[in-house]
Amino acid sequence: MKSLSLDTIKAKGIAFLHVAQRYMVLIFILVFVGIYGFLVFRINTLTASEPSDEAIQERLKTVQRPRIDQNAVDKINQLQAQNIEAQTLFEQARNNPFNE
C-alpha cells in the first residue's frame, strides 16, 4: 500500500493541472453549455406549469366582487327618466363609450 503524503499529493495535483491546462477551453465551454442548458430547461419547466385546481379555487375565494349600491342605481334611473338631456347623454355613452 502506498502512503499518502503531502509531497505526493502536490506532485499528482501539479501533474493533473498540467494535463487539464491543455483542455481548459474545452472544459470551460462544456461547463458553460451545461449551465446554460440547465437554465433553459428550468425556465421551460416553470413557464409550462399550470396552477392546481385547489390554488385556483382558493384564489377565487379571496377575490371580492364589486358591490353596487342599489340606491345609487335607483337614483340614476330616476334622474335619467326625469331629465331628457341626461337621457340623451346616457344613450350616447352606451352607444359609444369612448367618445367624450
Phi, psi and omega per residue, in radians:
M1 nan 2.367 -3.125
K2 -1.473 2.504 3.101
S3 -1.579 2.486 3.114
L4 -1.729 2.102 3.064
S5 -2.169 2.946 -3.104
L6 -1.097 -0.615 -3.131
D7 -1.189 -0.720 3.139
T8 -1.212 -0.640 3.108
I9 -1.155 -0.715 3.089
K10 -1.084 -0.772 -3.113
A11 -1.108 -0.769 3.125
K12 -1.185 -0.639 3.108
G13 -1.134 -0.726 3.116
I14 -1.157 -0.713 3.114
A15 -1.103 -0.729 3.116
F16 -1.112 -0.720 3.141
L17 -1.138 -0.607 3.092
H18 -1.160 -0.682 3.114
V19 -1.238 -0.753 -3.099
A20 -1.204 -0.440 -3.112
Q21 -1.126 -0.577 3.126
R22 -1.130 -0.593 -3.050
Y23 -1.821 0.315 -3.053
M24 -1.065 -0.734 -3.135
V25 -1.130 -0.767 3.127
L26 -1.107 -0.747 3.119
I27 -1.108 -0.748 3.121
F28 -1.075 -0.798 -3.131
I29 -1.105 -0.754 3.135
L30 -1.118 -0.724 3.109
V31 -1.141 -0.757 3.137
F32 -1.086 -0.810 3.131
V33 -1.132 -0.657 3.108
G34 -1.108 -0.803 3.130
I35 -1.138 -0.752 3.135
Y36 -1.099 -0.775 3.109
G37 -1.083 -0.711 3.110
F38 -1.103 -0.748 3.135
L39 -1.111 -0.742 3.118
V40 -1.104 -0.766 3.117
F41 -1.075 -0.775 -3.101
R42 -1.172 -0.719 3.109
I43 -1.117 -0.741 3.120
N44 -1.084 -0.716 3.129
T45 -1.130 -0.757 -3.102
L46 -1.226 -0.596 -3.131
T47 -1.359 -0.402 -3.114
A48 -1.535 -0.153 -3.084
S49 -1.350 2.453 3.115
E50 -1.861 2.601 3.095
P51 -1.231 2.662 3.140
S52 -1.314 2.854 3.136
D53 -1.107 -0.617 3.121
E54 -1.119 -0.709 3.132
A55 -1.143 -0.671 3.120
I56 -1.151 -0.798 3.140
Q57 -1.103 -0.706 3.123
E58 -1.112 -0.717 3.131
R59 -1.153 -0.680 3.135
L60 -1.182 -0.526 3.114
K61 -1.221 -0.597 -3.067
T62 -1.424 -0.366 -3.124
V63 -1.367 2.174 3.126
Q64 -1.612 2.350 3.113
R65 -1.437 2.542 -3.128
P66 -1.173 2.480 3.122
R67 -1.804 2.331 3.118
I68 -1.877 2.208 -3.131
D69 -1.259 2.118 -3.095
Q70 -1.160 -0.544 3.100
N71 -1.126 -0.673 3.119
A72 -1.167 -0.691 3.112
V73 -1.114 -0.780 3.127
D74 -1.087 -0.736 -3.135
K75 -1.109 -0.747 3.121
I76 -1.112 -0.740 3.108
N77 -1.110 -0.690 3.113
Q78 -1.110 -0.816 3.126
L79 -1.133 -0.635 3.130
Q80 -1.150 -0.697 3.140
A81 -1.212 -0.544 -3.088
Q82 -1.427 -0.549 -2.995
N83 -1.982 2.078 -3.114
I84 -1.191 -0.689 -3.133
E85 -1.128 -0.737 3.102
A86 -1.141 -0.658 3.125
Q87 -1.084 -0.696 3.107
T88 -1.128 -0.727 3.122
L89 -1.120 -0.703 3.119
F90 -1.123 -0.726 3.139
E91 -1.137 -0.733 3.110
Q92 -1.108 -0.721 3.141
A93 -1.142 -0.605 3.105
R94 -1.223 -0.689 -3.091
N95 -1.315 -0.655 -3.131
N96 -2.454 1.548 -3.040
P97 -1.242 -0.262 -3.081
F98 -1.703 0.007 3.101
N99 -1.529 2.385 -3.113
E100 -1.774 nan nan
